[in-house]
Amino acid sequence: MNYEISKKTVKGFQMTQQIEVLDALPGSGKTYAILEYISLCKEVPWLYITPMLSELEVRIPVMQEKFDLEFMIPEGKGNTKASEVLDFLREGKHIACTHELTLRFTPEHIKEITRQGYTIVCDEELSLIEAFKLDKSDLEFLQSHNLINKDTQNLGKMTFLDEDMSYDAKYGQVKKLCDRGCLYGAKDNDNMLVTYLSPDLILAAKRFILLTYNFGGSVMNAFLGLHKITHSYLDIPLYRSNLKNKQELIDLIEFVEPISVKKFLDKQGLYALSAGWWDRSIIDKDINQDKVSKLLSSLPKNLKVPKSEVFYTAPMTALPKIKNKNVSPDNLLAFNIRATNDFKDKTYAIHALNVFSNVTVSSYLKGYGFVIDEDAYALNTAIQWLFRGCIRERKKMKVTFLSKRMNAIFKGWLLE
């Protein structure tokens, strides 16, 4: 959203808004339940946003017919789609679109959402805050030449002080983000910057309903807390309860842990296989990148699982260090992926990453009093990642965690 943060969200303004969270595991029937819920309240305009284009192309049309709904789905491209949505909003139509398209919303979209009294349903969390990478020397140059200023009384909002500088200049992107009210700095660290998406989409809605799992430990929860937006839980009937869902998962998941994996896990420290560990050179003869590569190669081979049925996670930057021809961008799936069903036929998942939240984002939020629960964050990503595989279709799936910490977190949750 390329417009400035609303005055409703800055420090000193007394407004507090509460979102509603339908908090349940993948496979619990959240989407089915919320669409049935919408069908009983059709007199209210609804905006349904999903991370997956396939939801709009396949699932929503089927559900619309079942529940006698009529969502308008934009069919153009880029800004044309955004213009279509704006026309639908002005007419008070029910609308379905992707998370990505909301990034093109303008103040006019936000105005119409409020004017028409839309209830927004958001399937999965929005990525509202991200680290902004700027070389340390560039940042020091901007600071030493008094080109930027950080307002710690306004959540670290950054201002670019050269009003006349062109956006085409070397630091034009920094100026543009500052001018749009999207760039913020950590309270106690001048070298850490984050970018915001405005929470105005949430604040504009008459109701905002989020479909997710374990929201309390999420980055989005911390970010909304920073902006004085609280949450309550929406209680509507689901196809499967979380308890039943977990019981089914216990039957569906087969943990693959031969002696080689158990020895590898036993020797690990807390940060082994983290993103930072992958970036560093080999340190320990027993816990190193060559050892991971050998396990990634031997595990499917020993089980006679073909490459076409295996998917992995590790940093994409780790690929050159993984000496295994069977691990490629085609079957390496990002640890925090949500917007894909392309791996639903994969029968073996190998998780080779010790997940922590981005240090810049966590430091920024912590500086203003909101701490991310790292174990909850890691668990949430692991659950979502595993549900990219065939357990999504309620089929048995083999799973190996090569991080001692991730193995303990996931099993502790599954078997509690």
Secondary structure by P-SEA (a helix, b strand, c coil): ccccccccccccccbbbbbbbbccccccaaaaaaaaaaaacccbbbbbbbcccccccccaaaaaaaabbbbbbbcccaaaaaaaaaaaaaaccbbbbcccccccccaaaaaaaaaabbbbbbccccccbbbbbccaaaaaaaaaacccccccccccccccccccccccccaaaaaaaaaaccbbbccccccbbbbbccccccccccbbbbbbccccccaaaaaaaaacbbbbbbbccccccaaaaaaaaaaabbbbbcaaaaaaaaacccccccccccccccccccccaaaaaaaaaccccccccccccbbbbccccccccccccccccccccccccccccccccccbbbbcccccccaaaaaaaaaaccccaaaaaaaaaaaaaaaccccccccbbbbbbccaaaaaaaaaaaac
